[in-house]
């Protein structure tokens, strides 16, 4: 019995590494798979047959012959499964549909003020139904929907343990119960910074240790060591937004004073612009408006202090994401310069990085949780 169990485990392992290899390559022949994974050709063929039966791989024709039988081109069936990601903020929702490679098939961002009401949830359900119909997605293809929130989420991914950003967002399991009742597929909840950090890690295969700094209308963080999230004993790690930046400073929504959130949030920059948008602020900055340059220099001091503190604590790369992260790349040298003014160990601040993902990173990351689980389950 033990030998039979071991044989099954080995077969499952081989199938999983073959499947995950196809995530990394556009297409491969059976022989190339065998060589890359140091497996026998019969083992590869047997496992590819299993994957083919589950409609998880495709044959894209044949490679050009160099003599003898033409080799088949094997590729991942990226549309075998899809996942949805929903990011909910105080006044907006963002919805994405991803295939198995993480490609964004559809992205919607609409103004929708949060209300714990049937109207709110029905609006989301209708939008999702339209997207699924547009892309001809069958129920069996849907892995689930990850829901990203500016809140602390328990490890069961159902329970909100702390929420102050979105007015009326119920704590406990009530929100999960309400939103999941509108859908037939699985739902999970995740913190917005954790979701955004996971998305960055997904698209940075060489990264292992990062601190993801979410700079949106609230400030959050996520820590990843050896590609694994460190969430803390109570899922409250990396809450950098509520560390003290200015003692006895401006009042924060959490009830304390002088928090990073008060001085570094995206909404602070938006308020400076005439149209009240972050885009408006960065447009003025791009045109070198001296008033906005002054605002920006002050902001850089605050964000640099925050980054320096993170670096001293964790000694790893720091990725700036969120709303401000979408605009930060042209100004990353400015950020690094201000960080270097406070740096005592490093010769440069190349550890400060702009985010790679500029499209709804928290929604994308929430969806990727389901895709990652699926990859590991095959």
N, C-alpha and C positions, 0 to 999 in steps of 0.2 A: 504493500500500500504506500509505503514511504517512497519507494522508487518511482511509482506512478505519479505521486504528487510532485516529486522533484522534476520529472520529465515535463509535466504540465507547466511548472514554474519556469523552466528553461524555455519552453516554447513561447510562453507569454512574454518573457523577457526579450527573446529574439524578435518577436512580432513588434514589440514596442520600440525597440531601437531602430528597426527598419522603418517603421512608420514615422518616427521622429526625424530620421535622416532625410526623408522626403519633404519635411517641413523646411529643411535647410537648403535643398537643391531644387532647381527648376525641373529637371528630369534626369533620370539615371537608367542605365541598362541593368539587367539582372547581374551581369558580371561585375559591373562597377560597384553595385551594392555589396556583393560578396567580398570584393577586395577592400572596400572602405571599412567594413565591419568585421573583417577576418572571419567570415562565415562560409560554410560550404555552399555551393550552388544549389544542391537539392534543398537545403534548409531555407535558402532565400526564396526559391520557387514555391515551396510549400506555404510559407508565410504570406507571400504575395497573393497566392490563391485565396487564402483566408481573408485578406484585406479586400480583394476584388469582390468576393461574395458579399461583403458588407458595403459595397459601393464606395469604399474609402480611397481607392486609387483609380487612375485612368491610364489607358494606353494611348499614347499620342502618335502612334505610327511607328516607324522604324528609323534608326540611324542609317546614314549612307554606308553602303557595304564597302568593306575593304577586302572582300573575298570571303566566300562562304555565306552562311545564312545571316540575314540582316538582324541586328539586335533590336528588340522592342524598347521603345522609350516609355519608361514608367514615371508617372507623376502623381502628386497628391490631388485628390478630388476636393478642391477648396470649398465647393458648394455642398458637400455631403452634409454638413451641419452649418448652422449660423447661430449667432448670439446677439442679443440686444443689450444696449447700455443706455441707462437713463440717469442724467444728472439733474437734480432738483436744487434750485437756489431759491432765494426769497421771492424773486420776481420773474424768473425764467425757468424753462426746462430745455434740456438738450437731449436729443435722442439719436442713437447711432445703431446701424445694423452692420455687423461684421461677418465676413466669411472666416474659414478656419485659419487663413494666413494672417488675419488681423486687418485685411483690406477693408476700408470703409466703403460699404456699398451704398449707404444712404446716411445723410446727416441732416437733422432738423434742429433749429434753435428758435424758439418762439417765446414771446412774452406771455407768461401765465403766472399770475400771483398765486402763491400757495394758499390753499384752503383745504382743510380736512373735510371735504365735501364730495358728494357723488359727482357734481359737475366737474370738479378738478380731475378726478380719476377717470371719468368717462371721456373727457377731452383727450387724455393720454391714450386710453384704450382705442379710441377712434383713429388717432394718428398712427398708432402701431398697426392697426388693421389695414389702413391705407398703404402703408409701407410694405407690409408683407404681401398684399395683393399685387402691388406694383412690381415686385421682384419674384412673383410666382413661388413664394415660400410655402411649403406644406408644413403642417403641424409637426410631423415626425422629424423635420430638419432642425427644429428650434431647440437648442440646448437649454435656454433660459434667458432671464433678463437680470443683469446686475444693476442695482439702484444705488447711485452715489449721492451722499448727503453730507452737508457740513455739520456733522454730529459724531459723537462717539458711539460706536457700534460694538456690541458684545460679540464674543467669539462664535456665538450661534448664528451670526449674520441675520438675525431676526429682531433683536432687541436694541432699542435706542436707550443708552444709559445717561446721555447728557446732550442737551440741545438748547442753545440760546440764540442761534443765528436766525433761524426761520421761525417767525411768530406763528404759534398755533400748532407746530409740529409735535404730535403727542409722543411722550417718552414711553418706555416699555415696549410691548409687542403690538400695541394698537395700530401703529402705522403699517407695520408688516401685514397684519390681518386685513386691514382695509384695502391696501393696494393689491395684495395677492388674490383677493376675492374677485378681481376683475379679469384675471388671466388664468388660462388652463395650463400654462407652462411654469416651470420652477422660477422662483424669485429669490434673490438674496440681497442684503443690504451691505454697503461698505462705506467707510469714511471717504470723503472726496480726495483728501491728500494721499491716502493709501492707494486709492484707485489710480490717481495720476502718477504716483511713483511706480506702481506696477506696470503701467503702460510704458513709461520711460525705460524700465528695465527690460521689457519685452523687446523693444526696438534697439536695445544696446546689448547685443549678445556677448560682447567682451567685458561688460561691466559686471562687478560682483558686489562692491561695497559703495553705496551711495546714500546721501541724504537728499531727499526731494523736498524742496521748499515751495509750497503752494502759495503763490501771491495773487489772490483773487480779492473779492470783496470781504473776505476774511482770510486770515493767515493760518496755514496748517503745515504739517510736516509728516514725512514717513521715512523710516530708517530701514535699509536693507543691507544685511551682512551675509556674504557668501550666497547671494541671490535669494535669501530668505528674510522675510519681514520680521523685524523685532517689534512686537506690539506692546511689550510691557506686561506686567502682572494683571493689569485691569484694562488693557486695550487703550491706554492713555499716553503711550509714548509719543515723543516728537511733537507735543503740543507747544511748539515754539512761539506761537502767536500770543500765548499768555505768560511768557517769561517777561520780566520787568526790563524795559529798555531805558526809561526815564523815571527815576524814583519820584513819587508824588506828582506824576505827570497827568496828562489828560485822562478823563474817565473812559474806561472800556465797558463794552456791553456785558462783560462777565461780572461787573460790579467792582473790580479793582481799578487801580490807576496806573498809568505809565506803561501799559502792555505794548509789545511789538505790534499787535494788531492795530492799535490806534494810529501808529506812525508809519506803517508800511503797507497798509491795505490798498488795493487798486482803487477803491471808492474815494480815497483821499486825493489821488491824482485826477480822477474824473471830476471832482468838485471844482478843481481849478479851471477846467476848460469851459468855454462859453456855452457849449451845447450839453455839458454835463456828461460827456462820454470819455472813455479812456482813449479811444481813437482820436478824439478831438485834442486831447492833451498831447499825444505823441505827434500829431500833425503840426502843432505849434512848435514843439521841440525840434522837429525836422526842419522847420523854416527858421530856426535859430532865434525865436522870439526871446529877447533878454529876460522878460518876466518869467517865462516858463523855464528858462535855463536856471534861474535862481531857485525856483521851486524844485527843480530836478536835482540840483546840487545838494540841497538840504535833504531831499529824499534819499539820495545816494549815501549820505552820511549814516542815516538810520539803517538802511538795508545792509550796508557794509558792517556796521556794528553787530547786527544780527548774524550775518554770515561768519564773521570772525569768531563769535561765540560758539557757533555750531562747529566750526573747524577745530577749535581748541578742545571741544568735547569729544568729537568723533574721528578727526583726522582722516577724512575721506572726501571724495568728490562731492560737490554740492551743486545740484541742478535746480535752476530757477524755472518754475513752471507756473501754471495758472494764467489768469488774464494778463498780468504784467509780463509773464514769461513769453507770451505770444509776441511781444514787442521788443524784448530785451536784447535780441541778438546783435543789432547794430550798435548797441551801447554797452556790450559786455566788457570792452576794454576799459570803459569809464568805471564800471562796477569793480573790476579787478584793481584798478588804480586806487580806489578808495579803500578796498580791502587791504591792499599792501601797506597803506598808511598805518594799519593797526596790526599787521602781521609780524610775528617775532621769530618764527621758525623757518618758513618757506622763502625761497629766493624769488618766487613769482606766485601769482594767484591763478595759475592755469587750472586749478582745481574747481574754480567757479565756472559752471557751464550753462549755456542757454538750453532750454528744453528742445528736444527733437520734434516732439509732437505738438503741432500748433492747432489741431482741430479737436476740440472737446475732449481733452486728455482724460478727465475724470470719468466721463461716460464711456470712452473707449476702454479704459482700464477696468471698469466694472464688467464690461462684456467679456474682456479677455480672461477674467477669472474662470468663466465657464469653459472657454476654449482650452485654457491650460489644464483644467481638470479632465477634459475629454482626451487631450493628448496623452496624459499620464495613464488613462484608464484602458487604452487600447493594447 
